[in-house]
């Protein structure tokens, strides 16, 4: 087990041997969860924007929001 220190900005440095073993690269995203008294970091399969891509495709809610936005721009909202 290795000992690491949290910086004043709340940052952790993952030791090189662990980064190499798990192929951790700059810019990667991690999911963070608490399990009992442990903080668990899991490499995310996608970044936050990629996770949203196509999420609302084909949903009526998005069409409603687009129509409402167009009405606001036209100044006819609530008419």
C-alpha positions, 0 to 999 in steps of 0.5 A, spaced: 500 500 500 502 506 498 501 513 502 499 519 498 497 526 500 491 531 498 493 537 496 490 544 498 486 544 492 483 537 494 487 533 489 491 527 489 497 524 485 496 517 483 503 514 483 506 512 477 506 504 478 498 504 479 497 509 473 501 504 469 498 498 471 491 501 470 493 505 463 491 512 467 492 518 462 491 525 463 484 528 461 481 521 463 475 521 467 473 517 473 466 515 477 467 516 484 463 513 489 463 511 497 463 504 499 462 503 506 468 507 509 472 507 502 472 512 496 472 508 490 475 511 483 473 507 477 475 509 470 469 512 466 468 509 459 465 516 457 466 523 458 460 527 461 459 530 454 459 523 450 454 521 456 449 526 454 450 525 446 443 522 443 440 522 450 434 526 448 433 523 441 426 522 439 423 524 445 417 529 445 420 533 451 426 535 447 421 538 441 417 541 447 423 545 449 425 547 442 418 549 441 417 553 447 424 556 446 422 558 439 416 562 442 420 565 447 425 568 442 419 570 438 416 574 444 409 569 444 410 565 450 404 564 454 400 567 449 
